[in-house]
Amino acid sequence: MSAFEHGGDIAGHIRAHDGTLADLGPPEAWPPTLRTVVDTMLASSQSMFVVWGAARTWLYNNAFADIVGPDHPEAFGGSFEEVGPRLFPELVSVVERGLAGEPSRMEDNHVVLQARGQPNNAYQSVSCTPLRNDDGEVAGVLGILKDTTARQRAADKLRRAHSLIEGITRGTEDMIAAEDRDFRYLYFNEAYSREFEKLWGQQIKVGTSMIEAMAPWPEEQRKAKKLWSRALDGESFTTTMEFGPSEDEMRVYELRFNPIYDEEDRLLGAAHIFRDVTERVRMEEALRESKDRLHEADRRKDEYLAMLGHELRNPLAAVQSATDVVKMAAHDDDPRLVNAARVLERQSDHMAGIIDGLLEVSRIARGKISLSQETLDLRELLQELLNDQSSQVEARDLQIGASISNTPVWVTGDPVRLTQIFGNLMSNAIKFTEPPGRILVEVFEDDDEAVVRVTDTGVGIRSELLPSIFEAFRQEAQDFARSAGGLGLGLALAKNLAELHGGTISAYSPGRGSGAEFVVRLPLVEAPAVEDSAARPQEAGSRCILVVEDNPDAAQMLQDLLELKGHRVTVAHRVSEALEELSSQDFDVVFCDLGLPGASGYELARSVQKDASLDGLELIALTGYGQPEDRRRSAEAGFDEHLTKPVDLKALQRVLDALD
């Protein structure tokens, strides 16, 4: 069998040049070491070469021939000292060290491989091992090349990726990092490194274990490991969490986690973005606390306004009842008394309006107002208002006209609240129109809307104030607004009430001295079914009434007023007195104040409910508190009606008429 039977092309080349390879002679004469090494080299698929003897004869295998390229086969068997520096200058030092008896190595050497005639860049790691002859002397070297092209390209790709990521994340305040499945850092940006050192007092580098770095803080380490483990289980998520070495150094972070996969969808680790949101969270907490304080202040304000309304309404109730008594007792032959009664009526009504407006604007703003729903003809409501306002118009020497539709203008709403809307508009027109001015009230239909327009020739509104004219406490032109009186609540109340009815209100004015126009639009509805006149309440006859009121003036005036209407009235100032009266005679109605000394009006109502002999007795709460929760509480106690002081004669008569 010939030498190097399995060495491929190179073995054939050796056989073809028997005895012509430098000073080596025929293979059969080669030293055993050389022959064994060459035989092994030729049988290997890994790139190898041998430099041997004083002539530095250079032999290599088929795999290495691809590296030699076009200089093969001429370079094969030549002297490395002649060929090596020209073809592979970087190998010279490695070979020389090997020939000197020193094993040597070179990593990731760049070479150009010839594949199908085309050059290809590649990387090889080279190791050179000294070869000794039978005498133990170094006679040559064996060079083994390992292809590291894939690793080098991956490293280059990683470096480029890192460079790209660094370019993208440089300058951002977001902290970005990635860890492998063992919590070792694969990457982090400058912001992350800076924050980690500031928070934990440690510098990190690629390969550092995050978990080990946090070992001095076991509780924080546990939190971090729990979070990262979710991402390492393949979960993407966002969360907010506090981290810090102590309570005083806690920071709040918004964290976004994503698992990292390789090209074969194998989990490599987790990437995350940190954002310090401590200041934002603290601001949000401060805002919440501020909001809570505002709510508390608002609640206290409401309580104060309710109490203030109650305290003002109690004496006002007495004044208003006294006014009604004076009006009923006055005779036309005493004009001073008649005029005094009118003044008292106007001023008490004005005071009641101010109190109601102040309370109701607050209630509407908080959505704590409910509307009754009745189908009514706006013409009737406006006509009644015009009649009520006629005395004021005459007193100011004004002219008022009306243009009212010939057909009913039906809307659904709360008649009391609608009266407030249009009453405010008409009152303002009267206030701010100087004699001999004119006011026009119009009621008509426009497509699917009912329209009420109030126009005056008064002082007008400056154009810059029109956008804010419906704001609470806004008073146009303080010089005349103050002289006209009021708190600037009327238009705000009108706007809120119109909107609660599904409508709108708008204001127009050419400017100061040119008058103003206010337009209210409400949804039209179908006409209601015709009401049976027999079902309407008739005016009440004489009633036996018990008034329970601890304010002597208010009790006396209410008694006088009811007696002038033909009713029989008994007064009690305490619940105990009222119960005695109820046990001694029959009553049809009890008008009861709620805030009584000792036992309250609520307790009287509960006592009446428990007494079967008092079935059918009508209980009417009479109080300065008129908010929805007050009405609910009185109804729960057993009251049939809830009237808010000051109560006018019409309201009293309405309640008494309803008993029939």
PALUMVEX-548844 format. One record per residue (C-alpha): x, y, z; residue in one letter; residue number from 1. Coordinates in nm, 2 decimals. Layout:
! residues N
      X      Y      Z aa   i
      X      Y      Z  A NUM
...
***
This chain:
! residues 660
      X      Y      Z aa   i
   0.00   0.00   0.00  M   1
   0.15   0.34  -0.10  S   2
   0.21   0.62   0.15  A   3
  -0.08   0.84   0.26  F   4
  -0.35   0.64   0.08  E   5
  -0.63   0.85   0.24  H   6
  -0.48   1.20   0.21  G   7
  -0.69   1.31  -0.09  G   8
  -0.54   1.55  -0.34  D   9
  -0.25   1.65  -0.12  I  10
  -0.15   1.28  -0.06  A  11
  -0.16   1.23  -0.44  G  12
   0.06   1.54  -0.48  H  13
   0.31   1.40  -0.23  I  14
   0.32   1.06  -0.41  R  15
   0.36   1.24  -0.75  A  16
   0.66   1.42  -0.62  H  17
   0.83   1.14  -0.44  D  18
   1.18   1.26  -0.36  G  19
   1.14   1.61  -0.49  T  20
   0.99   1.77  -0.17  L  21
   1.29   1.99  -0.06  A  22
   1.53   1.77   0.14  D  23
   1.27   1.53   0.28  L  24
   1.32   1.25   0.03  G  25
   1.06   0.98  -0.02  P  26
   0.80   0.94   0.25  P  27
   0.93   0.60   0.34  E  28
   1.25   0.76   0.45  A  29
   1.09   1.03   0.66  W  30
   1.14   1.03   1.04  P  31
   0.86   0.84   1.22  P  32
   0.74   1.16   1.39  T  33
   0.71   1.35   1.06  L  34
   0.54   1.06   0.89  R  35
   0.29   1.01   1.17  T  36
   0.20   1.38   1.20  V  37
   0.16   1.42   0.82  V  38
  -0.05   1.11   0.80  D  39
  -0.28   1.25   1.08  T  40
  -0.29   1.59   0.92  M  41
  -0.39   1.46   0.58  L  42
  -0.67   1.25   0.73  A  43
  -0.82   1.55   0.91  S  44
  -1.08   1.79   0.78  S  45
  -0.95   2.06   1.00  Q  46
  -0.70   2.30   0.85  S  47
  -0.34   2.20   0.95  M  48
   0.02   2.26   0.83  F  49
   0.37   2.13   0.92  V  50
   0.70   2.31   0.90  V  51
   0.99   2.06   0.92  W  52
   1.37   2.05   0.91  G  53
   1.65   2.29   0.85  A  54
   1.49   2.38   0.51  A  55
   1.17   2.48   0.69  R  56
   0.97   2.26   0.44  T  57
   0.61   2.35   0.44  W  58
   0.34   2.09   0.41  L  59
  -0.04   2.13   0.46  Y  60
  -0.36   1.94   0.41  N  61
  -0.66   1.99   0.18  N  62
  -0.85   2.21   0.42  A  63
  -0.55   2.44   0.45  F  64
  -0.51   2.45   0.07  A  65
  -0.83   2.66   0.06  D  66
  -0.65   2.92   0.27  I  67
  -0.34   2.92   0.05  V  68
  -0.57   2.99  -0.25  G  69
  -0.41   3.04  -0.60  P  70
  -0.06   2.99  -0.47  D  71
  -0.14   2.62  -0.42  H  72
   0.01   2.38  -0.52  P  73
   0.32   2.58  -0.60  E  74
   0.36   2.67  -0.23  A  75
   0.33   2.31  -0.12  F  76
   0.67   2.16  -0.02  G  77
   0.85   2.50  -0.05  G  78
   1.04   2.67   0.23  S  79
   0.81   2.85   0.48  F  80
   1.09   3.11   0.52  E  81
   1.04   3.21   0.16  E  82
   0.66   3.15   0.12  V  83
   0.53   3.23   0.47  G  84
   0.62   3.60   0.50  P  85
   0.46   3.67   0.16  R  86
   0.14   3.46   0.21  L  87
   0.09   3.46   0.59  F  88
   0.30   3.72   0.76  P  89
   0.10   3.70   1.08  E  90
   0.19   3.33   1.11  L  91
   0.56   3.39   1.11  V  92
   0.60   3.48   1.47  S  93
   0.38   3.20   1.59  V  94
   0.58   2.94   1.38  V  95
   0.91   3.09   1.50  E  96
   0.81   3.05   1.87  R  97
   0.70   2.69   1.80  G  98
   1.04   2.62   1.63  L  99
   1.21   2.76   1.94  A 100
   1.03   2.50   2.15  G 101
   0.75   2.73   2.28  E 102
   0.39   2.63   2.22  P 103
   0.22   2.94   2.08  S 104
  -0.13   3.06   1.99  R 105
  -0.30   3.34   1.79  M 106
  -0.67   3.41   1.82  E 107
  -0.92   3.51   1.54  D 108
  -0.67   3.56   1.27  N 109
  -0.82   3.71   0.96  H 110
  -0.78   3.50   0.64  V 111
  -0.92   3.51   0.29  V 112
  -1.06   3.17   0.17  L 113
  -1.11   3.07  -0.19  Q 114
  -1.45   2.91  -0.25  A 115
  -1.54   2.84  -0.61  R 116
  -1.28   3.10  -0.72  G 117
  -1.43   3.37  -0.50  Q 118
  -1.25   3.52  -0.20  P 119
  -1.43   3.50   0.14  N 120
  -1.33   3.66   0.46  N 121
  -1.29   3.42   0.75  A 122
  -1.14   3.41   1.09  Y 123
  -0.91   3.13   1.23  Q 124
  -0.75   3.07   1.56  S 125
  -0.40   2.92   1.52  V 126
  -0.20   2.70   1.76  S 127
   0.16   2.58   1.70  C 128
   0.30   2.28   1.88  T 129
   0.68   2.19   1.86  P 130
   0.76   1.86   1.69  L 131
   1.07   1.67   1.82  R 132
   1.28   1.41   1.65  N 133
   1.41   1.08   1.80  D 134
   1.69   1.28   1.97  D 135
   1.43   1.50   2.15  G 136
   1.53   1.81   1.95  E 137
   1.28   2.04   1.80  V 138
   1.27   1.95   1.43  A 139
   0.95   2.13   1.33  G 140
   0.60   2.25   1.43  V 141
   0.24   2.14   1.38  L 142
   0.00   2.42   1.31  G 143
  -0.37   2.37   1.37  I 144
  -0.63   2.62   1.26  L 145
  -0.98   2.64   1.41  K 146
  -1.24   2.84   1.22  D 147
  -1.39   3.11   1.44  T 148
  -1.57   3.30   1.16  T 149
  -1.92   3.24   1.30  A 150
  -1.82   3.34   1.65  R 151
  -1.64   3.65   1.52  Q 152
  -1.93   3.75   1.30  R 153
  -2.17   3.70   1.60  A 154
  -1.94   3.91   1.81  A 155
  -1.92   4.18   1.54  D 156
  -2.30   4.17   1.51  K 157
  -2.33   4.21   1.89  L 158
  -2.09   4.50   1.89  R 159
  -2.28   4.67   1.62  R 160
  -2.61   4.60   1.80  A 161
  -2.46   4.74   2.12  H 162
  -2.33   5.04   1.94  S 163
  -2.67   5.10   1.79  L 164
  -2.85   5.06   2.12  I 165
  -2.60   5.29   2.28  E 166
  -2.66   5.55   2.01  G 167
  -3.04   5.52   2.06  I 168
  -3.04   5.52   2.44  T 169
  -2.76   5.77   2.49  R 170
  -2.90   6.08   2.66  G 171
  -3.23   5.93   2.76  T 172
  -3.33   5.94   3.12  E 173
  -3.50   5.60   3.09  D 174
  -3.30   5.32   3.24  M 175
  -3.26   5.03   3.01  I 176
  -3.10   4.69   3.08  A 177
  -3.11   4.32   2.99  A 178
  -3.02   4.02   3.20  E 179
  -2.97   3.65   3.11  D 180
  -3.16   3.37   3.27  R 181
  -2.92   3.37   3.57  D 182
  -2.99   3.74   3.63  F 183
  -2.64   3.84   3.49  R 184
  -2.63   4.17   3.30  Y 185
  -2.61   4.14   2.93  L 186
  -2.65   4.51   2.87  Y 187
  -2.73   4.84   3.04  F 188
  -2.72   5.20   2.94  N 189
  -2.55   5.48   3.12  E 190
  -2.87   5.60   3.29  A 191
  -2.93   5.26   3.44  Y 192
  -2.57   5.23   3.56  S 193
  -2.58   5.57   3.71  R 194
  -2.91   5.51   3.89  E 195
  -2.80   5.17   4.02  F 196
  -2.49   5.32   4.17  E 197
  -2.68   5.61   4.32  K 198
  -2.95   5.38   4.47  L 199
  -2.74   5.08   4.58  W 200
  -2.39   5.23   4.60  G 201
  -2.24   4.97   4.37  Q 202
  -2.09   4.98   4.02  Q 203
  -2.20   4.71   3.78  I 204
  -2.06   4.57   3.46  K 205
  -2.17   4.32   3.20  V 206
  -2.17   3.98   3.36  G 207
  -2.25   4.12   3.71  T 208
  -2.53   3.93   3.89  S 209
  -2.81   4.18   3.97  M 210
  -2.93   3.95   4.25  I 211
  -2.59   3.92   4.41  E 212
  -2.54   4.29   4.39  A 213
  -2.86   4.34   4.59  M 214
  -2.77   4.08   4.85  A 215
  -2.73   4.34   5.13  P 216
  -3.10   4.43   5.10  W 217
  -3.28   4.10   5.11  P 218
  -3.63   4.24   5.10  E 219
  -3.56   4.45   4.79  E 220
  -3.37   4.15   4.64  Q 221
  -3.68   3.94   4.69  R 222
  -3.90   4.20   4.52  K 223
  -3.66   4.23   4.23  A 224
  -3.63   3.85   4.18  K 225
  -4.01   3.80   4.19  K 226
  -4.05   4.07   3.91  L 227
  -3.77   3.95   3.69  W 228
  -3.88   3.59   3.72  S 229
  -4.22   3.68   3.57  R 230
  -4.03   3.80   3.26  A 231
  -3.81   3.50   3.26  L 232
  -4.12   3.29   3.25  D 233
  -4.20   3.46   2.92  G 234
  -4.44   3.73   3.04  E 235
  -4.45   4.09   2.91  S 236
  -4.59   4.33   3.16  F 237
  -4.59   4.68   3.30  T 238
  -4.60   4.77   3.67  T 239
  -4.51   5.03   3.92  T 240
  -4.30   4.96   4.23  M 241
  -4.10   5.12   4.50  E 242
  -3.73   5.03   4.54  F 243
  -3.47   5.17   4.78  G 244
  -3.22   5.07   5.05  P 245
  -3.43   5.24   5.32  S 246
  -3.77   5.40   5.37  E 247
  -3.62   5.74   5.34  D 248
  -3.45   5.66   5.01  E 249
  -3.74   5.49   4.84  M 250
  -3.80   5.58   4.48  R 251
  -4.10   5.49   4.27  V 252
  -4.04   5.33   3.93  Y 253
  -4.26   5.25   3.63  E 254
  -4.12   4.93   3.48  L 255
  -4.18   4.76   3.15  R 256
  -4.05   4.40   3.12  F 257
  -4.02   4.18   2.80  N 258
  -3.86   3.84   2.76  P 259
  -3.57   3.81   2.51  I 260
  -3.56   3.52   2.25  Y 261
  -3.30   3.41   2.01  D 262
  -3.36   3.33   1.64  E 263
  -3.47   2.98   1.73  E 264
  -3.72   3.11   1.98  D 265
  -3.52   3.00   2.28  R 266
  -3.55   3.23   2.59  L 267
  -3.23   3.41   2.65  L 268
  -3.33   3.65   2.93  G 269
  -3.53   3.96   3.00  A 270
  -3.51   4.32   2.90  A 271
  -3.66   4.60   3.10  H 272
  -3.71   4.98   3.09  I 273
  -3.72   5.17   3.42  F 274
  -3.86   5.52   3.45  R 275
  -3.83   5.72   3.78  D 276
  -4.18   5.85   3.84  V 277
  -4.13   5.95   4.20  T 278
  -4.20   6.32   4.16  E 279
  -4.50   6.25   3.94  R 280
  -4.65   6.01   4.20  V 281
  -4.58   6.25   4.48  R 282
  -4.76   6.53   4.28  M 283
  -5.05   6.30   4.22  E 284
  -5.07   6.22   4.59  E 285
  -5.05   6.59   4.67  A 286
  -5.33   6.65   4.42  L 287
  -5.55   6.38   4.57  R 288
  -5.49   6.52   4.92  E 289
  -5.57   6.87   4.79  S 290
  -5.89   6.73   4.63  K 291
  -5.99   6.56   4.95  D 292
  -5.93   6.88   5.14  R 293
  -6.14   7.07   4.88  L 294
  -6.42   6.81   4.92  H 295
  -6.40   6.85   5.29  E 296
  -6.41   7.23   5.26  A 297
  -6.70   7.20   5.02  D 298
  -6.88   6.97   5.26  R 299
  -6.82   7.21   5.55  R 300
  -6.94   7.50   5.33  K 301
  -7.26   7.32   5.25  D 302
  -7.32   7.25   5.61  E 303
  -7.25   7.61   5.70  Y 304
  -7.48   7.74   5.42  L 305
  -7.76   7.50   5.53  A 306
  -7.72   7.62   5.89  M 307
  -7.70   7.99   5.77  L 308
  -8.01   7.94   5.56  G 309
  -8.20   7.79   5.86  H 310
  -8.09   8.07   6.09  E 311
  -8.19   8.33   5.84  L 312
  -8.52   8.17   5.74  R 313
  -8.65   8.14   6.09  N 314
  -8.67   8.51   6.16  P 315
  -8.77   8.57   5.80  L 316
  -9.06   8.34   5.83  A 317
  -9.20   8.55   6.11  A 318
  -9.14   8.87   5.91  V 319
  -9.32   8.72   5.60  Q 320
  -9.61   8.59   5.81  S 321
  -9.64   8.93   5.97  A 322
  -9.64   9.09   5.63  T 323
  -9.92   8.87   5.51  D 324
 -10.12   8.95   5.83  V 325
 -10.07   9.33   5.77  V 326
 -10.17   9.29   5.41  K 327
 -10.49   9.11   5.50  M 328
 -10.57   9.35   5.78  A 329
 -10.48   9.68   5.60  A 330
 -10.76   9.90   5.46  H 331
 -10.74  10.11   5.15  D 332
 -10.83  10.42   5.36  D 333
 -10.48  10.39   5.53  D 334
 -10.24  10.42   5.23  P 335
  -9.93  10.43   5.46  R 336
 -10.02  10.09   5.60  L 337
 -10.09   9.95   5.26  V 338
  -9.76  10.08   5.13  N 339
  -9.57   9.95   5.44  A 340
  -9.71   9.61   5.37  A 341
  -9.60   9.62   5.01  R 342
  -9.25   9.72   5.12  V 343
  -9.23   9.44   5.38  L 344
  -9.35   9.20   5.12  E 345
  -9.10   9.31   4.85  R 346
  -8.80   9.31   5.09  Q 347
  -8.88   8.98   5.26  S 348
  -8.93   8.82   4.91  D 349
  -8.60   8.97   4.81  H 350
  -8.42   8.83   5.11  M 351
  -8.58   8.49   5.06  A 352
  -8.46   8.50   4.70  G 353
  -8.11   8.58   4.80  I 354
  -8.10   8.29   5.05  I 355
  -8.25   8.04   4.81  D 356
  -8.02   8.15   4.53  G 357
  -7.71   8.11   4.74  L 358
  -7.81   7.76   4.85  L 359
  -7.94   7.64   4.52  E 360
  -7.64   7.75   4.31  V 361
  -7.42   7.54   4.55  S 362
  -7.66   7.24   4.52  R 363
  -7.69   7.25   4.15  I 364
  -7.31   7.28   4.11  A 365
  -7.29   6.95   4.31  R 366
  -7.57   6.78   4.12  G 367
  -7.78   6.76   4.43  K 368
  -8.11   6.90   4.30  I 369
  -8.40   6.70   4.16  S 370
  -8.67   6.83   3.94  L 371
  -9.04   6.74   3.94  S 372
  -9.17   6.66   3.59  Q 373
  -9.50   6.82   3.49  E 374
  -9.63   6.90   3.14  T 375
  -9.73   7.26   3.14  L 376
  -9.82   7.55   2.91  D 377
  -9.55   7.81   2.92  L 378
  -9.80   8.08   2.83  R 379
  -9.98   8.03   3.17  E 380
  -9.66   8.03   3.37  L 381
  -9.53   8.35   3.20  L 382
  -9.87   8.52   3.23  Q 383
  -9.87   8.45   3.60  E 384
  -9.52   8.59   3.63  L 385
  -9.62   8.90   3.43  L 386
  -9.91   8.96   3.68  N 387
  -9.68   8.91   3.98  D 388
  -9.42   9.16   3.84  Q 389
  -9.67   9.42   3.74  S 390
  -9.65   9.61   4.07  S 391
  -9.27   9.64   4.04  Q 392
  -9.30   9.76   3.68  V 393
  -9.55  10.03   3.79  E 394
  -9.33  10.13   4.08  A 395
  -9.04  10.19   3.85  R 396
  -9.25  10.37   3.59  D 397
  -9.16  10.12   3.32  L 398
  -9.37   9.97   3.04  Q 399
  -9.39   9.60   2.99  I 400
  -9.53   9.42   2.69  G 401
  -9.60   9.06   2.60  A 402
  -9.62   8.87   2.28  S 403
  -9.76   8.53   2.37  I 404
  -9.84   8.25   2.13  S 405
 -10.21   8.20   2.05  N 406
 -10.17   7.82   2.09  T 407
 -10.04   7.63   2.40  P 408
  -9.66   7.60   2.43  V 409
  -9.61   7.27   2.60  W 410
  -9.29   7.17   2.79  V 411
  -9.21   6.92   3.06  T 412
  -9.04   7.06   3.37  G 413
  -9.06   7.17   3.73  D 414
  -9.29   7.47   3.75  P 415
  -9.11   7.61   4.05  V 416
  -8.77   7.59   3.88  R 417
  -8.90   7.73   3.55  L 418
  -9.06   8.02   3.74  T 419
  -8.72   8.08   3.89  Q 420
  -8.56   8.10   3.55  I 421
  -8.80   8.34   3.40  F 422
  -8.85   8.53   3.72  G 423
  -8.48   8.60   3.73  N 424
  -8.47   8.73   3.38  L 425
  -8.77   8.95   3.43  M 426
  -8.64   9.08   3.76  S 427
  -8.31   9.17   3.60  N 428
  -8.48   9.35   3.32  A 429
  -8.68   9.56   3.57  I 430
  -8.37   9.62   3.79  K 431
  -8.14   9.74   3.50  F 432
  -8.39   9.94   3.30  T 433
  -8.43  10.31   3.38  E 434
  -8.76  10.49   3.34  P 435
  -8.93  10.53   3.10  P 436
  -8.78  10.21   2.96  G 437
  -8.96   9.92   2.80  R 438
  -8.95   9.54   2.86  I 439
  -9.09   9.29   2.62  L 440
  -9.16   8.92   2.70  V 441
  -9.22   8.68   2.41  E 442
  -9.33   8.32   2.41  V 443
  -9.34   8.12   2.09  F 444
  -9.25   7.79   1.91  E 445
  -8.94   7.75   1.69  D 446
  -8.93   7.41   1.52  D 447
  -8.91   7.16   1.81  D 448
  -8.83   7.41   2.07  E 449
  -9.02   7.64   2.30  A 450
  -8.87   7.99   2.31  V 451
  -8.90   8.26   2.58  V 452
  -8.73   8.59   2.50  R 453
  -8.70   8.88   2.74  V 454
  -8.58   9.20   2.59  T 455
  -8.52   9.54   2.76  D 456
  -8.40   9.89   2.68  T 457
  -8.18   9.90   2.99  G 458
  -7.82   9.96   3.05  V 459
  -7.70   9.67   2.83  G 460
  -7.39   9.45   2.87  I 461
  -7.03   9.52   2.76  R 462
  -6.92   9.28   2.49  S 463
  -6.62   9.16   2.69  E 464
  -6.85   9.05   2.97  L 465
  -7.10   8.85   2.76  L 466
  -6.90   8.52   2.76  P 467
  -6.89   8.52   3.14  S 468
  -7.23   8.67   3.22  I 469
  -7.37   8.34   3.34  F 470
  -7.09   8.28   3.59  E 471
  -7.18   8.28   3.96  A 472
  -7.11   8.60   4.15  F 473
  -7.05   8.79   3.81  R 474
  -7.21   9.13   3.83  Q 475
  -7.20   9.36   3.53  E 476
  -7.08   9.71   3.59  A 477
  -7.04   9.72   3.96  Q 478
  -7.15  10.08   3.99  D 479
  -7.51  10.01   3.90  F 480
  -7.51   9.64   3.99  A 481
  -7.44   9.71   4.35  R 482
  -7.71   9.98   4.35  S 483
  -7.96   9.73   4.21  A 484
  -7.86   9.47   4.48  G 485
  -7.80   9.10   4.46  G 486
  -7.51   8.86   4.48  L 487
  -7.48   8.80   4.10  G 488
  -7.63   8.45   4.14  L 489
  -7.95   8.49   3.94  G 490
  -7.81   8.42   3.59  L 491
  -7.59   8.14   3.70  A 492
  -7.89   7.98   3.86  L 493
  -8.10   8.03   3.55  A 494
  -7.84   7.88   3.33  K 495
  -7.80   7.57   3.55  N 496
  -8.17   7.52   3.58  L 497
  -8.23   7.56   3.20  A 498
  -7.96   7.30   3.13  E 499
  -8.12   7.06   3.38  L 500
  -8.44   7.09   3.18  H 501
  -8.25   7.00   2.86  G 502
  -8.25   7.35   2.74  G 503
  -8.02   7.65   2.68  T 504
  -8.00   8.01   2.77  I 505
  -7.81   8.28   2.59  S 506
  -7.75   8.66   2.62  A 507
  -7.72   8.93   2.35  Y 508
  -7.64   9.30   2.38  S 509
  -7.51   9.57   2.14  P 510
  -7.32   9.72   2.44  G 511
  -7.36   9.96   2.73  R 512
  -7.67  10.17   2.71  G 513
  -7.83   9.96   2.43  S 514
  -8.04   9.71   2.63  G 515
  -8.01   9.34   2.65  A 516
  -8.19   9.02   2.53  E 517
  -8.20   8.69   2.70  F 518
  -8.33   8.38   2.52  V 519
  -8.43   8.05   2.68  V 520
  -8.49   7.74   2.46  R 521
  -8.66   7.43   2.60  L 522
  -8.77   7.11   2.42  P 523
  -9.13   7.10   2.31  L 524
  -9.35   6.81   2.41  V 525
  -9.69   6.67   2.31  E 526
 -10.01   6.82   2.47  A 527
 -10.12   6.63   2.79  P 528
 -10.44   6.44   2.82  A 529
 -10.73   6.66   2.93  V 530
 -10.76   6.67   3.31  E 531
 -11.10   6.60   3.48  D 532
 -11.19   6.92   3.65  S 533
 -11.37   6.73   3.92  A 534
 -11.03   6.58   4.03  A 535
 -10.87   6.92   4.09  R 536
 -10.82   7.02   4.45  P 537
 -11.08   7.27   4.58  Q 538
 -11.00   7.55   4.82  E 539
 -10.99   7.41   5.17  A 540
 -11.26   7.49   5.42  G 541
 -11.19   7.56   5.78  S 542
 -10.93   7.34   5.94  R 543
 -10.82   7.26   6.29  C 544
 -10.45   7.32   6.29  I 545
 -10.17   7.27   6.54  L 546
  -9.86   7.49   6.50  V 547
  -9.55   7.36   6.68  V 548
  -9.29   7.63   6.67  E 549
  -9.04   7.74   6.95  D 550
  -8.99   8.09   6.80  N 551
  -9.27   8.30   6.96  P 552
  -9.28   8.56   6.69  D 553
  -9.29   8.31   6.41  A 554
  -9.56   8.10   6.59  A 555
  -9.78   8.41   6.65  Q 556
  -9.75   8.54   6.29  M 557
  -9.83   8.19   6.15  L 558
 -10.13   8.16   6.38  Q 559
 -10.26   8.50   6.29  D 560
 -10.22   8.43   5.92  L 561
 -10.40   8.10   5.93  L 562
 -10.68   8.24   6.15  E 563
 -10.73   8.53   5.91  L 564
 -10.80   8.25   5.65  K 565
 -11.07   8.11   5.87  G 566
 -10.88   7.82   6.03  H 567
 -10.88   7.73   6.40  R 568
 -10.52   7.73   6.53  V 569
 -10.35   7.61   6.85  T 570
  -9.98   7.68   6.92  V 571
  -9.74   7.45   7.11  A 572
  -9.37   7.55   7.16  H 573
  -9.24   7.20   7.26  R 574
  -9.30   6.84   7.15  V 575
  -9.43   6.76   7.50  S 576
  -9.69   7.04   7.47  E 577
  -9.78   6.92   7.12  A 578
  -9.84   6.56   7.24  L 579
 -10.07   6.70   7.52  E 580
 -10.27   6.90   7.26  E 581
 -10.30   6.60   7.03  L 582
 -10.43   6.38   7.31  S 583
 -10.69   6.64   7.42  S 584
 -10.85   6.74   7.08  Q 585
 -10.87   6.64   6.72  D 586
 -10.66   6.82   6.46  F 587
 -10.66   6.80   6.08  D 588
 -10.30   6.92   6.03  V 589
  -9.98   6.98   6.23  V 590
  -9.73   7.24   6.10  F 591
  -9.41   7.14   6.29  C 592
  -9.07   7.30   6.31  D 593
  -8.79   7.04   6.32  L 594
  -8.53   7.22   6.54  G 595
  -8.72   7.23   6.87  L 596
  -8.57   7.24   7.22  P 597
  -8.55   6.91   7.39  G 598
  -8.72   6.65   7.16  A 599
  -8.71   6.74   6.79  S 600
  -8.98   6.75   6.53  G 601
  -8.86   6.41   6.40  Y 602
  -8.95   6.26   6.74  E 603
  -9.29   6.41   6.73  L 604
  -9.35   6.26   6.38  A 605
  -9.24   5.92   6.50  R 606
  -9.47   5.94   6.81  S 607
  -9.76   6.03   6.58  V 608
  -9.68   5.73   6.35  Q 609
  -9.70   5.49   6.65  K 610
 -10.03   5.62   6.78  D 611
 -10.32   5.45   6.59  A 612
 -10.57   5.71   6.71  S 613
 -10.38   5.97   6.51  L 614
 -10.42   5.79   6.18  D 615
 -10.51   6.04   5.91  G 616
 -10.34   6.34   6.08  L 617
 -10.14   6.53   5.82  E 618
  -9.78   6.62   5.93  L 619
  -9.62   6.91   5.76  I 620
  -9.25   6.98   5.83  A 621
  -9.18   7.35   5.86  L 622
  -8.80   7.42   5.87  T 623
  -8.52   7.64   5.75  G 624
  -8.34   7.33   5.60  Y 625
  -8.45   7.26   5.25  G 626
  -8.18   7.04   5.09  Q 627
  -8.28   6.70   4.94  P 628
  -8.13   6.51   5.23  E 629
  -8.34   6.72   5.47  D 630
  -8.65   6.63   5.27  R 631
  -8.56   6.27   5.27  R 632
  -8.50   6.26   5.64  R 633
  -8.83   6.43   5.72  S 634
  -9.02   6.19   5.49  A 635
  -8.85   5.89   5.66  E 636
  -8.96   6.03   6.00  A 637
  -9.33   6.03   5.88  G 638
  -9.39   6.39   5.75  F 639
  -9.63   6.41   5.46  D 640
  -9.49   6.75   5.33  E 641
  -9.17   6.95   5.38  H 642
  -9.20   7.33   5.35  L 643
  -8.89   7.55   5.37  T 644
  -8.91   7.87   5.56  K 645
  -9.01   8.14   5.49  P 646
  -9.34   7.99   5.37  V 647
  -9.57   8.22   5.18  D 648
  -9.94   8.21   5.20  L 649
  -9.97   8.04   4.86  K 650
  -9.76   7.75   4.97  A 651
  -9.97   7.71   5.29  L 652
 -10.29   7.72   5.09  Q 653
 -10.16   7.47   4.84  R 654
 -10.09   7.22   5.12  V 655
 -10.43   7.28   5.28  L 656
 -10.61   7.25   4.95  D 657
 -10.44   6.92   4.88  A 658
 -10.60   6.77   5.19  L 659
 -10.93   6.75   5.01  D 660
***
